[in-house]
Structure formats: structure tokens, C-alpha cells
Amino acid sequence: MGNEKFLRFLGLAARAGKLVYGAQGVDQAIKKRRAKLVIVDGSASENTKKEIGDACTYYRVRVIVLDESGVLGRSLHKPNNKVIGIVCPQFAQSAWDKYNAISGGETIEQD
């Protein structure tokens, strides 16, 4: 797995309490401008991807859509979780950099 380092970093962010889980929680964090980076699992529904993507576009939040299915939930020990948001700017930037170093999915930068 090429993105092992990235997924371990997400585990560190989770232990530090810097993540928001679930589509509703992430949507609220985006609208309150708390979310700095959103990560969507490859197994999320097209409707969820569109809703989260539209909110991120409107509020200018970076998005990573993973290629692999179920990897996000397994790495965070929350198997049904398809969407997370990182609320710490430093963690978000580090995750963005680590993901772009291995690039295994789609990234949408909102500048």
C-alpha cells in the first residue's frame, strides 16, 4: 500500500483530536469554517461526494477523494466512516503534503 504513511498520519491526527467524522459533522465544520481539509473514502456514495465537494468548493476547502474503498474507515478503526475533516491547519497541511507525495487519488485545491 503506497499511502501507508498518509494513513498512519491520519491516525495520529485522530489521536490528537483534530478530526471531525461523518458527512453531517464534516458539513457543519465546513460551513463553520473549521474544516481545513476534507478526505472522502472511495466507497462513499456519489451523492455524498457531490454534496461534500460542492460545500468544499463554495467554502474553499481542499478535498482529497481516495481511490481505495474502505481504507479510511479501517485506518481510523471506524469501519462505517466515509468522510473526515481535519480542523487543525498544521495537520491539514501536513496531510495534504504527505498525500501529494504519494498521490493515489483525486485532490481538489480551492485557492
GIQUIPE-V146018 format. One record per pair of residues at least 6 apart in sequence whose ideal C-beta (glycine too) atoms are under 7 Angstrom apart, sorted by the first residue. I is the first residue (numbers start at 1). J is the second residue. Records with the same first field share a line. If there is no record, write none. Layout:
BEGIN
I: J / J
END
This chain:
BEGIN
2: 102 / 104
3: 102 / 104
5: 98
6: 95 / 98 / 99 / 102
7: 71 / 75
9: 94 / 95 / 98
10: 75 / 76 / 95
11: 75 / 76
13: 19 / 86 / 91 / 95
14: 76
18: 86 / 87 / 88 / 91
19: 84 / 85 / 86
20: 26 / 29 / 35 / 84 / 85 / 87
21: 78 / 81 / 84
22: 81 / 83
23: 48 / 52 / 83
26: 35 / 38 / 52 / 83 / 84 / 85
27: 52 / 55
29: 35 / 85 / 87
30: 38 / 55 / 56 / 59 / 61 / 85
31: 55 / 59
33: 59
34: 87
35: 61 / 85 / 86 / 87
36: 61 / 86 / 87 / 88 / 89 / 92
37: 62 / 86 / 92 / 95 / 96
38: 52 / 56 / 61 / 63 / 83 / 85
39: 64 / 66 / 72 / 84
40: 49 / 52 / 63 / 65 / 66 / 82 / 83
41: 66 / 69 / 70 / 71 / 72 / 73 / 82
42: 66 / 67 / 68 / 69
43: 69 / 70 / 82
44: 82 / 83
48: 82 / 83
49: 65
52: 83
53: 63
56: 63 / 108 / 110
57: 110
60: 110
61: 110
62: 96 / 108 / 109 / 110
63: 108
64: 99 / 105 / 107
65: 105 / 106
66: 72 / 105
67: 104 / 105
72: 81 / 82 / 84
73: 79 / 80 / 81 / 82
86: 92 / 95
99: 107
100: 107
END
